Amino acid sequence: MKKAPLAALAAAALLFGAAALGRIPSGTRRTYSPAPTPPREPYRLVSGGADRLDVNRVTGPVLAGLPGVGRYASGILALRRELGGFTSLEQLSLVPGIGRATCLKAAEVLKITEK
């Protein structure tokens, strides 16, 4: 079989895609990377704590929907049951995966009310 010049191969690839070069079977589905996700909204600053939710009373689905801490909802709920309730937001750092940065984010959306 005679080899085609490189320029002809490049032109065929541009015109007909990689399937023209025989590298991809023509019936094969091509996969593309997903479109980039839009940037998330910045965390809103909460004044006075009136808009924040009590970590000892919030339900699982509501907690899961909160920005910054939602993916740790199951761990937060399990630790809340184990402790019998949180006494400070710093206790959230006992949940696996939650560090200082996540505790700071949690402080923007969660609070602890005194009994």
Secondary structure, DSSP 8 states (H G I E B T S, - for coil): -----HHHHHHHHHHH-GGGGTSS-TTS------------------STTTTSEETTT--HHHHHTSTTTGGGHHHHHHHHHHHTS-S-GGGGGGSTT--HHHHHHHHHHEE----
